[in-house]
Amino acid sequence: MTTIKNPKTGTPEILDKLRSWYKAIVVTTPGEDQEATTRPVSVREKASLDLPLKLGMVIPGGYDFYTVSDEIYSTPLSRVYLGGSKIQGKPVAIKEYREDTPSLFFERERYAQKVFSATDGHENILPAYEFLYFEGRQLGVFPYVIGGTLEDIIRREQKLTPQQAAPFVVSLCDALEYVHTHGIVHRDVKPSNVLVPAETKKSFLFDFGVCWHSNLAHLDTQGHTVGTPYYMAPEAILAKTPAKEIDMYALGILVYRMLAGRTPFIERKNINKLFLQHFQEPIPDLTQFNPLVTKDLQFMVGKALAKDPEERYHHAGEFKQAWLAVVG
């Protein structure tokens, strides 16, 4: 791999990036000890967290009234509540974007869903009912899906056979192809952002809170890295202008994890070392973790995880066709 020198300092660009890492902290979503999301945070957020919505309260929306029933989970970025819609009579998931996080999470997700709704959405992307402001809070209302995430399935099964992984790979490829066709880069493709209903093999890609589109470029802070470290492509670590190849790399990591039961790089104590692994270390042979992985499948996943984005699959549809040819 060619080492890129920073003309200002003469040192490798990755080292310059790591030296400036103090500008961000690592936020770990509960239950995801293997998945840490990096982002800059305000001093105010470090000091205190906002109070949750009161259970039983009624939130007037533009199309319906929503009653808050229970809190499902909470992270430093958002809280998600189970609720009910009075007019539709359906359960809903109400996502509260935390007050102390920049409004860009809310704005990004709202923009992406607006783009998707203009073309009637996609069957493998969780749609949104609406986005609204309530008592100074930013909220998104989504269908409530009984089930779990792909993360839950991997933790329960440890690893999947290629045939078990196939429905998730195909659905995710279809979703990403649609997303990329609309000029959007998800930037946080990982198992916990794939929703799996309880009684179907259908799955949904969701959480576009850190997505990128040229119309959203002004929301990015130059030099700040966005994503989940275990799933981040080398160019994403360097905070370069996002392209769909970032999602293709993350898709490769996700597939690797389904088949191996672990990500290719598992450094947990030193995030700088983890980032260097993405840049410098070869991908561990997938067949040593799963004897059902063929050499062709190993090659295919390796291509998705190429260090150089030009050597990866450039379209999710291309990855899907390669998968179907190898796995069926």
MIVO-581518 format. One record per residue (C-alpha): chain; x, y, z; residue number from 0. Coordinates in nm, 3 decimals, m for minus. Layout:
BEGIN
<unit->A xx->X yy->Y zz->Z pos->NUM>
...
! end
This chain:
BEGIN
<unit->A xx->0.000 yy->0.000 zz->0.000 pos->0>
<unit->A xx->0.129 yy->0.346 zz->m0.086 pos->1>
<unit->A xx->0.184 yy->0.571 zz->0.214 pos->2>
<unit->A xx->0.041 yy->0.921 zz->0.163 pos->3>
<unit->A xx->0.250 yy->1.200 zz->0.307 pos->4>
<unit->A xx->0.097 yy->1.514 zz->0.447 pos->5>
<unit->A xx->0.269 yy->1.804 zz->0.263 pos->6>
<unit->A xx->0.239 yy->2.028 zz->0.571 pos->7>
<unit->A xx->0.408 yy->1.796 zz->0.820 pos->8>
<unit->A xx->0.586 yy->1.535 zz->0.610 pos->9>
<unit->A xx->0.435 yy->1.257 zz->0.824 pos->10>
<unit->A xx->0.191 yy->0.987 zz->0.707 pos->11>
<unit->A xx->m0.160 yy->1.124 zz->0.686 pos->12>
<unit->A xx->m0.304 yy->0.848 zz->0.905 pos->13>
<unit->A xx->m0.072 yy->0.942 zz->1.193 pos->14>
<unit->A xx->m0.170 yy->1.307 zz->1.164 pos->15>
<unit->A xx->m0.531 yy->1.196 zz->1.181 pos->16>
<unit->A xx->m0.474 yy->0.985 zz->1.489 pos->17>
<unit->A xx->m0.289 yy->1.265 zz->1.669 pos->18>
<unit->A xx->m0.593 yy->1.486 zz->1.631 pos->19>
<unit->A xx->m0.828 yy->1.218 zz->1.762 pos->20>
<unit->A xx->m0.868 yy->1.399 zz->2.095 pos->21>
<unit->A xx->m1.123 yy->1.617 zz->1.922 pos->22>
<unit->A xx->m1.374 yy->1.331 zz->1.935 pos->23>
<unit->A xx->m1.482 yy->1.073 zz->2.192 pos->24>
<unit->A xx->m1.605 yy->0.718 zz->2.149 pos->25>
<unit->A xx->m1.971 yy->0.657 zz->2.228 pos->26>
<unit->A xx->m2.073 yy->0.293 zz->2.273 pos->27>
<unit->A xx->m2.435 yy->0.196 zz->2.229 pos->28>
<unit->A xx->m2.555 yy->m0.027 zz->2.515 pos->29>
<unit->A xx->m2.528 yy->m0.392 zz->2.422 pos->30>
<unit->A xx->m2.275 yy->m0.324 zz->2.146 pos->31>
<unit->A xx->m1.940 yy->m0.367 zz->2.315 pos->32>
<unit->A xx->m1.790 yy->m0.447 zz->1.977 pos->33>
<unit->A xx->m1.927 yy->m0.138 zz->1.808 pos->34>
<unit->A xx->m1.818 yy->0.211 zz->1.905 pos->35>
<unit->A xx->m1.941 yy->0.516 zz->1.720 pos->36>
<unit->A xx->m1.714 yy->0.819 zz->1.703 pos->37>
<unit->A xx->m1.829 yy->1.179 zz->1.682 pos->38>
<unit->A xx->m1.746 yy->1.519 zz->1.831 pos->39>
<unit->A xx->m1.960 yy->1.612 zz->2.132 pos->40>
<unit->A xx->m2.033 yy->1.931 zz->2.318 pos->41>
<unit->A xx->m1.919 yy->2.014 zz->2.668 pos->42>
<unit->A xx->m2.283 yy->2.044 zz->2.769 pos->43>
<unit->A xx->m2.357 yy->1.685 zz->2.666 pos->44>
<unit->A xx->m2.066 yy->1.558 zz->2.872 pos->45>
<unit->A xx->m2.207 yy->1.734 zz->3.179 pos->46>
<unit->A xx->m2.568 yy->1.621 zz->3.162 pos->47>
<unit->A xx->m2.829 yy->1.431 zz->2.963 pos->48>
<unit->A xx->m3.172 yy->1.559 zz->2.875 pos->49>
<unit->A xx->m3.478 yy->1.426 zz->3.053 pos->50>
<unit->A xx->m3.690 yy->1.166 zz->2.872 pos->51>
<unit->A xx->m4.039 yy->1.221 zz->2.741 pos->52>
<unit->A xx->m4.310 yy->1.153 zz->2.998 pos->53>
<unit->A xx->m4.494 yy->0.827 zz->2.954 pos->54>
<unit->A xx->m4.858 yy->0.877 zz->2.864 pos->55>
<unit->A xx->m4.807 yy->1.218 zz->2.706 pos->56>
<unit->A xx->m4.974 yy->1.289 zz->2.372 pos->57>
<unit->A xx->m4.766 yy->1.440 zz->2.092 pos->58>
<unit->A xx->m4.955 yy->1.621 zz->1.814 pos->59>
<unit->A xx->m4.805 yy->1.554 zz->1.472 pos->60>
<unit->A xx->m4.884 yy->1.681 zz->1.128 pos->61>
<unit->A xx->m5.075 yy->1.365 zz->1.034 pos->62>
<unit->A xx->m5.163 yy->1.197 zz->1.362 pos->63>
<unit->A xx->m5.148 yy->1.213 zz->1.741 pos->64>
<unit->A xx->m4.892 yy->0.992 zz->1.915 pos->65>
<unit->A xx->m4.906 yy->0.862 zz->2.272 pos->66>
<unit->A xx->m4.578 yy->0.773 zz->2.443 pos->67>
<unit->A xx->m4.614 yy->0.426 zz->2.602 pos->68>
<unit->A xx->m4.268 yy->0.309 zz->2.705 pos->69>
<unit->A xx->m3.897 yy->0.376 zz->2.657 pos->70>
<unit->A xx->m3.737 yy->0.107 zz->2.440 pos->71>
<unit->A xx->m3.372 yy->0.211 zz->2.463 pos->72>
<unit->A xx->m3.149 yy->0.512 zz->2.511 pos->73>
<unit->A xx->m2.807 yy->0.614 zz->2.376 pos->74>
<unit->A xx->m2.610 yy->0.939 zz->2.395 pos->75>
<unit->A xx->m2.745 yy->1.019 zz->2.047 pos->76>
<unit->A xx->m3.113 yy->0.938 zz->2.084 pos->77>
<unit->A xx->m3.393 yy->0.780 zz->2.281 pos->78>
<unit->A xx->m3.650 yy->0.552 zz->2.121 pos->79>
<unit->A xx->m3.999 yy->0.507 zz->2.264 pos->80>
<unit->A xx->m4.285 yy->0.271 zz->2.193 pos->81>
<unit->A xx->m4.593 yy->0.472 zz->2.111 pos->82>
<unit->A xx->m4.934 yy->0.452 zz->1.954 pos->83>
<unit->A xx->m5.097 yy->0.651 zz->1.674 pos->84>
<unit->A xx->m5.450 yy->0.759 zz->1.756 pos->85>
<unit->A xx->m5.583 yy->0.796 zz->1.401 pos->86>
<unit->A xx->m5.409 yy->0.499 zz->1.236 pos->87>
<unit->A xx->m5.442 yy->0.288 zz->1.548 pos->88>
<unit->A xx->m5.097 yy->0.137 zz->1.495 pos->89>
<unit->A xx->m4.795 yy->0.106 zz->1.725 pos->90>
<unit->A xx->m4.510 yy->0.340 zz->1.634 pos->91>
<unit->A xx->m4.149 yy->0.395 zz->1.732 pos->92>
<unit->A xx->m4.079 yy->0.754 zz->1.835 pos->93>
<unit->A xx->m3.715 yy->0.854 zz->1.803 pos->94>
<unit->A xx->m3.603 yy->1.153 zz->2.006 pos->95>
<unit->A xx->m3.282 yy->1.316 zz->1.884 pos->96>
<unit->A xx->m3.112 yy->1.423 zz->2.206 pos->97>
<unit->A xx->m3.111 yy->1.797 zz->2.274 pos->98>
<unit->A xx->m2.738 yy->1.813 zz->2.330 pos->99>
<unit->A xx->m2.649 yy->1.648 zz->2.002 pos->100>
<unit->A xx->m2.615 yy->1.870 zz->1.696 pos->101>
<unit->A xx->m2.937 yy->1.903 zz->1.498 pos->102>
<unit->A xx->m2.755 yy->1.756 zz->1.200 pos->103>
<unit->A xx->m2.856 yy->1.401 zz->1.306 pos->104>
<unit->A xx->m3.220 yy->1.501 zz->1.284 pos->105>
<unit->A xx->m3.166 yy->1.700 zz->0.964 pos->106>
<unit->A xx->m2.977 yy->1.421 zz->0.790 pos->107>
<unit->A xx->m3.235 yy->1.155 zz->0.865 pos->108>
<unit->A xx->m3.521 yy->1.383 zz->0.769 pos->109>
<unit->A xx->m3.352 yy->1.472 zz->0.440 pos->110>
<unit->A xx->m3.286 yy->1.108 zz->0.350 pos->111>
<unit->A xx->m3.642 yy->1.004 zz->0.425 pos->112>
<unit->A xx->m3.774 yy->1.295 zz->0.219 pos->113>
<unit->A xx->m3.567 yy->1.178 zz->m0.077 pos->114>
<unit->A xx->m3.688 yy->0.820 zz->m0.036 pos->115>
<unit->A xx->m4.055 yy->0.916 zz->0.002 pos->116>
<unit->A xx->m4.040 yy->1.109 zz->m0.326 pos->117>
<unit->A xx->m4.000 yy->0.774 zz->m0.504 pos->118>
<unit->A xx->m4.231 yy->0.577 zz->m0.272 pos->119>
<unit->A xx->m3.939 yy->0.439 zz->m0.073 pos->120>
<unit->A xx->m3.791 yy->0.091 zz->m0.086 pos->121>
<unit->A xx->m3.913 yy->m0.233 zz->0.067 pos->122>
<unit->A xx->m3.581 yy->m0.288 zz->0.248 pos->123>
<unit->A xx->m3.554 yy->0.059 zz->0.404 pos->124>
<unit->A xx->m3.750 yy->0.143 zz->0.716 pos->125>
<unit->A xx->m3.972 yy->0.439 zz->0.622 pos->126>
<unit->A xx->m4.065 yy->0.733 zz->0.842 pos->127>
<unit->A xx->m4.417 yy->0.856 zz->0.907 pos->128>
<unit->A xx->m4.308 yy->1.209 zz->0.985 pos->129>
<unit->A xx->m4.056 yy->1.435 zz->1.158 pos->130>
<unit->A xx->m4.169 yy->1.702 zz->1.399 pos->131>
<unit->A xx->m4.077 yy->1.946 zz->1.673 pos->132>
<unit->A xx->m4.241 yy->1.914 zz->2.013 pos->133>
<unit->A xx->m4.162 yy->2.132 zz->2.314 pos->134>
<unit->A xx->m3.819 yy->2.211 zz->2.180 pos->135>
<unit->A xx->m3.743 yy->1.846 zz->2.094 pos->136>
<unit->A xx->m3.674 yy->1.694 zz->1.755 pos->137>
<unit->A xx->m3.867 yy->1.373 zz->1.691 pos->138>
<unit->A xx->m3.898 yy->1.115 zz->1.416 pos->139>
<unit->A xx->m4.191 yy->0.873 zz->1.399 pos->140>
<unit->A xx->m4.140 yy->0.531 zz->1.240 pos->141>
<unit->A xx->m4.333 yy->0.205 zz->1.209 pos->142>
<unit->A xx->m4.285 yy->m0.016 zz->1.514 pos->143>
<unit->A xx->m4.145 yy->m0.351 zz->1.404 pos->144>
<unit->A xx->m4.166 yy->m0.651 zz->1.636 pos->145>
<unit->A xx->m3.838 yy->m0.836 zz->1.614 pos->146>
<unit->A xx->m3.476 yy->m0.740 zz->1.660 pos->147>
<unit->A xx->m3.165 yy->m0.651 zz->1.466 pos->148>
<unit->A xx->m2.912 yy->m0.848 zz->1.271 pos->149>
<unit->A xx->m2.679 yy->m0.777 zz->1.563 pos->150>
<unit->A xx->m2.914 yy->m0.977 zz->1.788 pos->151>
<unit->A xx->m2.914 yy->m1.268 zz->1.545 pos->152>
<unit->A xx->m2.535 yy->m1.279 zz->1.517 pos->153>
<unit->A xx->m2.495 yy->m1.269 zz->1.894 pos->154>
<unit->A xx->m2.746 yy->m1.552 zz->1.935 pos->155>
<unit->A xx->m2.618 yy->m1.776 zz->1.655 pos->156>
<unit->A xx->m2.247 yy->m1.682 zz->1.690 pos->157>
<unit->A xx->m2.198 yy->m1.723 zz->1.316 pos->158>
<unit->A xx->m2.418 yy->m1.794 zz->1.013 pos->159>
<unit->A xx->m2.383 yy->m2.031 zz->0.720 pos->160>
<unit->A xx->m2.367 yy->m1.866 zz->0.377 pos->161>
<unit->A xx->m2.723 yy->m1.987 zz->0.312 pos->162>
<unit->A xx->m2.847 yy->m1.835 zz->0.640 pos->163>
<unit->A xx->m2.673 yy->m1.508 zz->0.560 pos->164>
<unit->A xx->m2.805 yy->m1.494 zz->0.202 pos->165>
<unit->A xx->m3.145 yy->m1.324 zz->0.267 pos->166>
<unit->A xx->m2.977 yy->m1.049 zz->0.469 pos->167>
<unit->A xx->m2.705 yy->m0.994 zz->0.209 pos->168>
<unit->A xx->m2.954 yy->m0.971 zz->m0.078 pos->169>
<unit->A xx->m3.190 yy->m0.737 zz->0.110 pos->170>
<unit->A xx->m2.906 yy->m0.511 zz->0.221 pos->171>
<unit->A xx->m2.757 yy->m0.497 zz->m0.128 pos->172>
<unit->A xx->m3.095 yy->m0.397 zz->m0.271 pos->173>
<unit->A xx->m3.135 yy->m0.127 zz->m0.005 pos->174>
<unit->A xx->m2.785 yy->0.014 zz->m0.061 pos->175>
<unit->A xx->m2.823 yy->0.014 zz->m0.438 pos->176>
<unit->A xx->m3.138 yy->0.223 zz->m0.395 pos->177>
<unit->A xx->m2.970 yy->0.456 zz->m0.143 pos->178>
<unit->A xx->m2.665 yy->0.510 zz->m0.363 pos->179>
<unit->A xx->m2.877 yy->0.569 zz->m0.672 pos->180>
<unit->A xx->m3.016 yy->0.874 zz->m0.490 pos->181>
<unit->A xx->m2.670 yy->1.008 zz->m0.413 pos->182>
<unit->A xx->m2.680 yy->0.916 zz->m0.044 pos->183>
<unit->A xx->m2.404 yy->0.740 zz->0.148 pos->184>
<unit->A xx->m2.526 yy->0.575 zz->0.470 pos->185>
<unit->A xx->m2.186 yy->0.589 zz->0.648 pos->186>
<unit->A xx->m2.287 yy->0.356 zz->0.932 pos->187>
<unit->A xx->m2.374 yy->0.020 zz->0.779 pos->188>
<unit->A xx->m2.351 yy->m0.242 zz->1.056 pos->189>
<unit->A xx->m2.563 yy->m0.526 zz->1.198 pos->190>
<unit->A xx->m2.731 yy->m0.311 zz->1.464 pos->191>
<unit->A xx->m2.865 yy->m0.084 zz->1.186 pos->192>
<unit->A xx->m3.037 yy->m0.374 zz->1.009 pos->193>
<unit->A xx->m3.383 yy->m0.440 zz->1.150 pos->194>
<unit->A xx->m3.522 yy->m0.794 zz->1.119 pos->195>
<unit->A xx->m3.894 yy->m0.856 zz->1.180 pos->196>
<unit->A xx->m3.974 yy->m1.157 zz->1.398 pos->197>
<unit->A xx->m4.164 yy->m1.373 zz->1.148 pos->198>
<unit->A xx->m3.999 yy->m1.299 zz->0.815 pos->199>
<unit->A xx->m3.661 yy->m1.311 zz->0.648 pos->200>
<unit->A xx->m3.716 yy->m0.961 zz->0.517 pos->201>
<unit->A xx->m3.490 yy->m0.695 zz->0.670 pos->202>
<unit->A xx->m3.472 yy->m0.318 zz->0.677 pos->203>
<unit->A xx->m3.177 yy->m0.081 zz->0.668 pos->204>
<unit->A xx->m3.240 yy->0.209 zz->0.905 pos->205>
<unit->A xx->m3.081 yy->0.498 zz->1.098 pos->206>
<unit->A xx->m2.966 yy->0.758 zz->0.846 pos->207>
<unit->A xx->m2.859 yy->1.002 zz->1.118 pos->208>
<unit->A xx->m2.502 yy->1.032 zz->0.988 pos->209>
<unit->A xx->m2.572 yy->0.987 zz->0.617 pos->210>
<unit->A xx->m2.407 yy->1.204 zz->0.352 pos->211>
<unit->A xx->m2.541 yy->1.373 zz->0.042 pos->212>
<unit->A xx->m2.394 yy->1.663 zz->m0.151 pos->213>
<unit->A xx->m2.682 yy->1.878 zz->m0.027 pos->214>
<unit->A xx->m2.583 yy->1.791 zz->0.331 pos->215>
<unit->A xx->m2.210 yy->1.849 zz->0.292 pos->216>
<unit->A xx->m2.230 yy->2.180 zz->0.482 pos->217>
<unit->A xx->m2.332 yy->1.985 zz->0.794 pos->218>
<unit->A xx->m1.999 yy->1.804 zz->0.809 pos->219>
<unit->A xx->m1.718 yy->1.947 zz->1.020 pos->220>
<unit->A xx->m1.393 yy->1.931 zz->0.826 pos->221>
<unit->A xx->m1.154 yy->1.673 zz->0.967 pos->222>
<unit->A xx->m1.410 yy->1.499 zz->1.189 pos->223>
<unit->A xx->m1.442 yy->1.126 zz->1.138 pos->224>
<unit->A xx->m1.792 yy->0.977 zz->1.115 pos->225>
<unit->A xx->m1.883 yy->0.611 zz->1.154 pos->226>
<unit->A xx->m1.833 yy->0.299 zz->1.364 pos->227>
<unit->A xx->m1.460 yy->0.215 zz->1.394 pos->228>
<unit->A xx->m1.491 yy->m0.161 zz->1.336 pos->229>
<unit->A xx->m1.673 yy->m0.096 zz->1.007 pos->230>
<unit->A xx->m1.488 yy->0.210 zz->0.878 pos->231>
<unit->A xx->m1.300 yy->0.215 zz->0.549 pos->232>
<unit->A xx->m0.949 yy->0.367 zz->0.548 pos->233>
<unit->A xx->m1.064 yy->0.675 zz->0.356 pos->234>
<unit->A xx->m1.351 yy->0.724 zz->0.604 pos->235>
<unit->A xx->m1.099 yy->0.729 zz->0.888 pos->236>
<unit->A xx->m0.919 yy->1.010 zz->0.708 pos->237>
<unit->A xx->m1.251 yy->1.199 zz->0.683 pos->238>
<unit->A xx->m1.231 yy->1.223 zz->0.306 pos->239>
<unit->A xx->m1.538 yy->1.317 zz->0.102 pos->240>
<unit->A xx->m1.776 yy->1.020 zz->0.141 pos->241>
<unit->A xx->m1.845 yy->0.793 zz->m0.155 pos->242>
<unit->A xx->m2.049 yy->0.475 zz->m0.188 pos->243>
<unit->A xx->m1.730 yy->0.266 zz->m0.161 pos->244>
<unit->A xx->m1.734 yy->0.348 zz->0.213 pos->245>
<unit->A xx->m2.064 yy->0.161 zz->0.242 pos->246>
<unit->A xx->m1.929 yy->m0.124 zz->0.029 pos->247>
<unit->A xx->m1.638 yy->m0.168 zz->0.272 pos->248>
<unit->A xx->m1.878 yy->m0.167 zz->0.568 pos->249>
<unit->A xx->m2.097 yy->m0.421 zz->0.385 pos->250>
<unit->A xx->m1.789 yy->m0.642 zz->0.348 pos->251>
<unit->A xx->m1.718 yy->m0.617 zz->0.722 pos->252>
<unit->A xx->m2.082 yy->m0.697 zz->0.800 pos->253>
<unit->A xx->m2.077 yy->m1.007 zz->0.576 pos->254>
<unit->A xx->m1.744 yy->m1.113 zz->0.727 pos->255>
<unit->A xx->m1.891 yy->m1.084 zz->1.075 pos->256>
<unit->A xx->m2.200 yy->m1.287 zz->0.985 pos->257>
<unit->A xx->m1.984 yy->m1.569 zz->0.851 pos->258>
<unit->A xx->m1.697 yy->m1.556 zz->1.102 pos->259>
<unit->A xx->m1.881 yy->m1.444 zz->1.414 pos->260>
<unit->A xx->m1.635 yy->m1.156 zz->1.454 pos->261>
<unit->A xx->m1.507 yy->m0.858 zz->1.263 pos->262>
<unit->A xx->m1.172 yy->m0.898 zz->1.084 pos->263>
<unit->A xx->m1.006 yy->m0.651 zz->1.322 pos->264>
<unit->A xx->m1.096 yy->m0.691 zz->1.689 pos->265>
<unit->A xx->m0.869 yy->m0.448 zz->1.875 pos->266>
<unit->A xx->m1.078 yy->m0.318 zz->2.169 pos->267>
<unit->A xx->m0.841 yy->m0.117 zz->2.387 pos->268>
<unit->A xx->m0.658 yy->0.109 zz->2.144 pos->269>
<unit->A xx->m0.864 yy->0.281 zz->1.876 pos->270>
<unit->A xx->m0.550 yy->0.413 zz->1.707 pos->271>
<unit->A xx->m0.425 yy->0.058 zz->1.665 pos->272>
<unit->A xx->m0.764 yy->m0.048 zz->1.529 pos->273>
<unit->A xx->m0.750 yy->0.226 zz->1.268 pos->274>
<unit->A xx->m0.398 yy->0.126 zz->1.166 pos->275>
<unit->A xx->m0.521 yy->m0.230 zz->1.119 pos->276>
<unit->A xx->m0.773 yy->m0.107 zz->0.864 pos->277>
<unit->A xx->m0.487 yy->0.060 zz->0.677 pos->278>
<unit->A xx->m0.209 yy->m0.193 zz->0.708 pos->279>
<unit->A xx->m0.312 yy->m0.545 zz->0.807 pos->280>
<unit->A xx->m0.446 yy->m0.809 zz->0.567 pos->281>
<unit->A xx->m0.791 yy->m0.952 zz->0.626 pos->282>
<unit->A xx->m0.768 yy->m1.279 zz->0.826 pos->283>
<unit->A xx->m0.857 yy->m1.585 zz->0.620 pos->284>
<unit->A xx->m1.233 yy->m1.624 zz->0.652 pos->285>
<unit->A xx->m1.221 yy->m2.000 zz->0.597 pos->286>
<unit->A xx->m1.041 yy->m2.054 zz->0.928 pos->287>
<unit->A xx->m1.352 yy->m1.933 zz->1.113 pos->288>
<unit->A xx->m1.616 yy->m2.101 zz->0.899 pos->289>
<unit->A xx->m1.544 yy->m2.421 zz->0.702 pos->290>
<unit->A xx->m1.852 yy->m2.360 zz->0.487 pos->291>
<unit->A xx->m1.691 yy->m2.053 zz->0.330 pos->292>
<unit->A xx->m1.551 yy->m2.140 zz->m0.011 pos->293>
<unit->A xx->m1.242 yy->m1.987 zz->m0.169 pos->294>
<unit->A xx->m1.465 yy->m1.800 zz->m0.413 pos->295>
<unit->A xx->m1.664 yy->m1.650 zz->m0.127 pos->296>
<unit->A xx->m1.342 yy->m1.565 zz->0.056 pos->297>
<unit->A xx->m1.217 yy->m1.383 zz->m0.256 pos->298>
<unit->A xx->m1.546 yy->m1.197 zz->m0.294 pos->299>
<unit->A xx->m1.546 yy->m1.067 zz->0.065 pos->300>
<unit->A xx->m1.177 yy->m0.979 zz->0.032 pos->301>
<unit->A xx->m1.253 yy->m0.766 zz->m0.273 pos->302>
<unit->A xx->m1.518 yy->m0.573 zz->m0.081 pos->303>
<unit->A xx->m1.255 yy->m0.509 zz->0.188 pos->304>
<unit->A xx->m0.978 yy->m0.386 zz->m0.039 pos->305>
<unit->A xx->m0.775 yy->m0.105 zz->0.119 pos->306>
<unit->A xx->m0.794 yy->0.093 zz->m0.204 pos->307>
<unit->A xx->m1.154 yy->0.195 zz->m0.279 pos->308>
<unit->A xx->m1.085 yy->0.166 zz->m0.653 pos->309>
<unit->A xx->m1.029 yy->m0.209 zz->m0.607 pos->310>
<unit->A xx->m1.363 yy->m0.272 zz->m0.429 pos->311>
<unit->A xx->m1.706 yy->m0.339 zz->m0.569 pos->312>
<unit->A xx->m1.844 yy->m0.003 zz->m0.679 pos->313>
<unit->A xx->m2.211 yy->m0.098 zz->m0.671 pos->314>
<unit->A xx->m2.416 yy->m0.297 zz->m0.423 pos->315>
<unit->A xx->m2.589 yy->m0.461 zz->m0.718 pos->316>
<unit->A xx->m2.250 yy->m0.588 zz->m0.837 pos->317>
<unit->A xx->m2.185 yy->m0.739 zz->m0.494 pos->318>
<unit->A xx->m2.530 yy->m0.900 zz->m0.497 pos->319>
<unit->A xx->m2.472 yy->m1.062 zz->m0.835 pos->320>
<unit->A xx->m2.134 yy->m1.196 zz->m0.722 pos->321>
<unit->A xx->m2.295 yy->m1.335 zz->m0.406 pos->322>
<unit->A xx->m2.574 yy->m1.509 zz->m0.599 pos->323>
<unit->A xx->m2.322 yy->m1.659 zz->m0.838 pos->324>
<unit->A xx->m2.111 yy->m1.797 zz->m0.552 pos->325>
<unit->A xx->m2.374 yy->m1.885 zz->m0.289 pos->326>
<unit->A xx->m2.695 yy->m1.906 zz->m0.490 pos->327>
! end
